[in-house]
């Protein structure tokens, strides 16, 4: 994976950075924590320009986020309710909670998308509820682009400053990613375990 990322950036330049960041949003095992610092390192060597790396990386990541937003729009609250009726415990949401969650996200979704795009392991997932809740495309793009640009700038600039020590960034970000993933896993287990109690408290319609 590492050799492939290095080869892609070195051989295809800005297009490779954009393509890798697009792929990273579709397949999270491809790590932005390596792509962008490596691209920043190539800028420090004078092979690429840092501003264009940031633009390319942001563009590719936003296009990847749009893919998952589209998936969320396709699923929609109606289909999600059907799935919740059949598999509510494993989805950790009851049908009657779907509309409430969608309304809450429409009200506060901009902040969630902006912050979520800067959190490892959450960056990709946050686009799906935005689509399910039918968040308007323009604000979704705005918050996604701003949050992604901040994350891209941070990683690429860090690689630029650290030069050949850019891999140290992954050593710092990866433990944070593991903590986030662990927290999500614990939250999921809790939601599954308490599903019956939560639905029992739901008022009958």
C-alpha positions in Angstrom: 0.0 0.0 0.0 2.8 2.5 1.0 4.8 1.8 -2.2 1.7 2.2 -4.3 0.8 5.5 -2.7 4.4 6.8 -3.2 4.4 5.6 -6.9 1.0 7.2 -7.6 2.0 10.6 -6.1 5.4 10.7 -7.8 4.2 9.6 -11.2 0.9 11.4 -11.5 1.3 14.5 -9.3 -1.8 16.6 -8.5 -4.1 14.2 -10.4 -2.7 11.3 -8.3 -3.3 13.2 -5.0 -6.9 14.0 -6.1 -7.5 10.4 -7.1 -6.0 8.9 -4.0 -8.1 11.2 -1.8 -11.2 10.3 -3.7 -10.3 6.6 -3.2 -9.6 7.2 0.5 -13.2 8.4 1.0 -14.6 5.3 -0.8 -12.2 2.8 0.8 -11.1 4.1 4.2 -8.2 1.6 4.6 -6.4 4.0 2.1 -5.0 6.5 4.6 -5.1 10.2 4.1 -2.6 10.3 7.0 0.0 9.0 4.5 -1.2 10.4 1.2 -1.2 14.1 2.2 2.0 14.2 4.3 3.8 12.4 1.4 2.4 14.9 -1.0 3.6 17.7 1.3 7.1 16.1 1.3 7.2 16.1 -2.5 6.3 19.8 -2.3 9.2 20.4 0.1 11.5 18.7 -2.4 10.3 21.2 -5.1 8.5 18.6 -7.2 5.0 19.9 -6.5 3.4 23.1 -5.2 1.9 23.0 -1.7 -1.2 25.2 -2.6 -2.1 23.0 -5.5 -1.7 19.8 -3.4 -4.2 21.3 -0.9 -6.6 22.1 -3.8 -6.2 18.7 -5.4 -6.5 16.7 -2.2 -9.6 18.7 -1.1 -11.2 18.3 -4.5 -10.7 14.5 -4.5 -12.0 14.1 -0.9 -15.1 16.3 -1.6 -16.0 14.2 -4.6 -15.7 11.0 -2.4 -17.9 12.6 0.2 -20.5 13.4 -2.5 -20.6 9.7 -3.4 -21.6 8.7 0.2 -24.0 11.7 0.3 -25.7 10.3 -2.8 -25.9 6.9 -1.2 -27.6 8.5 1.8 -30.1 10.3 -0.4 -30.8 7.0 -2.3 -31.5 5.2 1.0 -33.7 8.0 2.3 -35.7 8.0 5.5 -38.5 5.9 4.0 -36.2 3.0 3.1 -34.3 3.4 6.4 -37.6 3.1 8.3 -38.3 -0.2 6.5 -34.9 -1.5 7.4 -35.3 -0.3 11.0 -38.6 -2.2 11.2 -36.9 -5.4 10.2 -33.4 -5.0 11.7 -33.9 -2.2 14.2 -31.7 -3.7 17.0 -28.7 -4.1 14.7 -29.2 -0.7 13.1 -29.7 0.6 16.7 -32.7 2.8 15.6 -36.4 2.2 15.7 -38.6 3.3 12.8 -40.2 6.1 14.9 -36.7 7.5 15.7 -35.8 7.9 12.0 -37.7 11.1 11.4 -36.6 12.6 14.7 -32.9 11.9 13.9 -33.3 13.3 10.4 -35.0 16.5 11.7 -32.2 16.9 14.3 -29.5 16.5 11.6 -31.2 19.0 9.3 -31.1 21.5 12.2 -27.6 20.9 13.4 -26.1 19.0 10.4 -23.9 21.8 9.2 -21.8 21.8 12.4 -21.7 18.0 12.4 -20.5 17.8 8.8 -17.9 20.6 9.3 -16.4 19.0 12.5 -16.9 15.4 11.2 -14.8 16.0 8.1 -11.8 16.8 10.4 -12.1 13.6 12.6 -10.4 10.4 11.5 -12.8 7.5 11.0 -15.8 9.8 11.0 -14.8 11.8 7.9 -16.5 9.3 5.5 -19.4 8.3 7.7 -20.7 11.8 8.2 -21.8 12.1 4.6 -24.4 9.3 4.9 -26.7 10.8 7.5 -26.4 14.1 5.7 -27.8 12.4 2.6 -30.5 10.4 4.5 -31.7 13.6 6.2 -31.9 15.3 2.8 -29.6 18.0 3.9 -29.5 20.6 1.0 -26.6 20.0 -1.4 -25.3 23.6 -1.3 -24.7 23.8 2.5 -23.4 20.2 2.5 -20.9 21.1 -0.1 -19.9 24.2 1.8 -19.3 22.6 5.2 -17.7 19.5 3.6 -15.3 21.6 1.5 -14.3 23.9 4.5 -13.8 20.9 6.9 -11.9 18.9 4.2 -9.7 21.9 3.3 -8.7 22.3 6.9 -7.8 18.7 7.3 -6.0 18.6 4.0 -4.0 21.8 4.8 -3.0 20.4 8.2 -1.7 17.1 6.9 0.0 18.4 3.7 1.6 21.3 5.6 2.8 19.0 8.3 4.4 16.8 5.6 6.0 19.8 4.0 7.5 21.0 7.3 8.7 17.5 8.5 10.0 16.6 5.0 11.5 13.1 5.1 10.0 12.5 8.5 6.5 12.8 7.2 5.6 9.3 8.3 5.6 10.5 11.9 2.3 12.1 11.2 0.6 8.7 10.7 2.2 7.5 13.9 0.4 10.4 15.7 -2.9 10.3 13.8 -3.4 6.5 13.8 -3.7 6.1 17.6 -6.3 8.9 17.5 -8.1 7.0 14.8 -8.1 3.9 16.8 -9.5 5.7 19.8 -12.4 7.1 17.7 -13.1 3.7 16.1 -13.0 2.1 19.6 -15.5 4.7 20.9 -17.8 4.1 17.9 -17.7 0.4 18.6 -18.5 0.8 22.3 -21.3 3.2 21.4 -22.7 0.7 18.9 -22.6 -2.2 21.5 -24.3 0.0 24.0 -27.1 1.0 21.5 -27.6 -2.7 20.6 -27.7 -3.8 24.3 -30.2 -1.0 25.3 -32.4 -1.2 22.2 -35.2 -3.0 23.9 -35.3 -0.6 26.8 -35.2 2.5 24.6 -38.0 1.3 22.3 -40.2 0.2 25.4 -40.1 3.9 26.5 -41.3 5.1 23.1 -44.8 6.5 23.4 -47.4 4.5 21.4 -48.8 6.2 18.3 
